[in-house]
């Protein structure tokens, strides 16, 4: 009923996309499926509707609707909010030391700034990862090659920062939730399967490969994510 719905958080997402996937993964890891409702932009008239724009002026996903009717947006902000609010449910996802927390935050930032986000609300501006799935009307061949080189560079940067066995050390953090959908799903699916390009997370990236689940340490719930598009 409506009173019950209004007392719960609502995650507005789409089934594919590494940014929504990182939030769902956090929800699965913490066992919050019964505490957070799931909806899509279509429930609000679509991402270009006035109703959705009132919740998220960037008209992107994910968005987290709070019980008071206000909303949070940007994946990193939603992730931090949920990890803090539900720190006592499941794994805390908050690293134990200031150094490890800073490492997790740096990994998150490298991923978000240089791989996953276009840093613009203009649909014509594409993230570097868009080289794997955006059409030729948005990315021509030289731009696609440049974006692919940048993604490859940033995977190398992540490799140098990952501590192991998880992103920031011995325990899962928000950084693992951010990196897993990209390294394990989006890049292999879009680049290897769609384009036939060599993997960007290969034998030369053993620590990033751990985060991507190559050694069997993939986080619970990751198998529920069905693809990597954004």
Residue pairs with C-beta under 8 A, 6 or more apart in sequence:
5 37
6 67
7 67
8 35
8 36
8 37
8 67
9 35
9 36
9 37
9 64
9 65
9 66
9 67
10 36
10 37
10 38
10 39
10 64
10 65
11 20
11 23
11 24
11 27
11 36
11 37
11 38
11 39
11 62
11 63
11 64
11 65
11 78
12 39
12 40
12 41
12 43
12 44
12 52
12 55
12 56
12 61
12 62
12 63
12 64
12 65
13 20
13 23
13 24
13 38
13 39
13 40
13 61
13 62
14 20
14 40
14 41
14 61
15 226
15 227
16 226
16 227
16 228
16 229
16 230
17 61
17 228
17 229
17 230
18 116
18 129
18 181
18 182
18 185
18 186
18 228
18 230
19 61
19 62
19 75
19 116
19 230
20 61
20 62
20 75
21 181
21 185
21 225
21 228
22 75
22 79
22 177
22 178
22 180
22 181
23 62
23 64
23 75
23 78
23 79
23 82
23 177
24 221
24 224
24 225
25 177
25 180
25 181
25 219
25 221
25 222
25 225
26 79
26 82
26 83
26 93
26 174
26 177
27 33
27 36
27 82
27 221
28 220
28 221
28 224
29 90
29 91
29 93
29 172
29 177
29 219
29 220
29 221
30 82
30 86
30 89
30 90
30 91
30 93
31 89
31 90
32 82
32 86
32 89
32 90
35 86
39 65
41 47
41 49
41 52
41 61
44 51
44 52
44 55
45 51
45 52
46 52
47 59
47 60
47 61
48 59
52 59
52 63
53 59
55 63
55 65
55 71
55 73
56 63
56 71
56 73
57 121
58 73
58 74
58 121
59 121
60 73
60 121
62 73
62 75
62 78
63 71
63 72
63 73
63 78
64 71
64 72
64 73
64 78
64 81
64 82
65 71
66 72
72 78
72 81
75 112
75 116
75 178
76 108
76 112
76 174
76 178
79 108
79 174
79 177
79 178
80 174
83 92
83 93
83 94
83 174
84 94
87 93
87 94
91 171
91 172
92 171
93 172
93 173
93 174
93 176
93 177
94 101
94 173
94 174
95 101
95 103
95 104
95 168
95 169
95 171
95 173
96 171
100 163
100 168
100 169
100 173
101 168
101 173
103 161
103 163
103 167
103 168
103 169
103 175
104 167
104 168
104 173
104 174
104 175
105 175
106 161
107 158
107 161
107 162
107 167
107 168
107 175
107 178
107 179
108 174
108 175
108 178
110 154
110 157
110 158
110 161
111 154
111 158
111 175
111 178
111 179
111 182
112 178
113 119
114 128
114 150
114 154
114 157
115 127
115 128
115 129
115 151
115 154
115 155
115 182
116 127
116 129
116 178
116 182
116 230
117 127
118 125
118 126
118 127
118 130
119 125
124 138
126 134
126 138
126 139
126 147
127 230
128 147
128 150
128 151
128 154
129 147
129 151
129 182
129 186
129 187
129 190
129 230
130 138
130 139
130 147
130 230
131 139
131 144
131 145
131 147
131 148
131 151
132 148
132 186
132 187
132 190
132 191
132 194
132 195
133 190
133 194
133 229
133 230
139 147
148 191
148 197
151 187
151 200
152 200
155 183
155 187
155 200
155 201
155 205
155 208
156 205
158 179
158 183
158 208
159 204
159 205
159 206
159 207
159 208
162 168
162 207
162 208
162 210
162 211
163 169
163 207
164 207
164 210
165 210
165 215
165 217
166 172
166 173
166 175
166 176
166 210
166 211
166 217
167 173
167 175
167 176
167 179
167 211
168 175
168 176
172 219
176 211
176 219
177 219
179 208
179 211
179 212
180 211
180 212
180 213
180 218
180 219
180 222
181 222
181 225
181 228
182 228
183 201
183 208
183 209
183 211
183 212
184 201
184 211
184 212
184 213
184 218
184 222
185 222
185 225
185 227
185 228
186 227
186 228
186 229
186 230
187 199
187 200
187 201
187 228
188 199
188 201
188 228
189 227
189 228
189 229
190 228
190 229
191 197
191 199
191 200
192 198
192 199
201 208
201 209
201 212
201 214
202 209
203 209
209 215
210 217
212 218
213 219
213 222
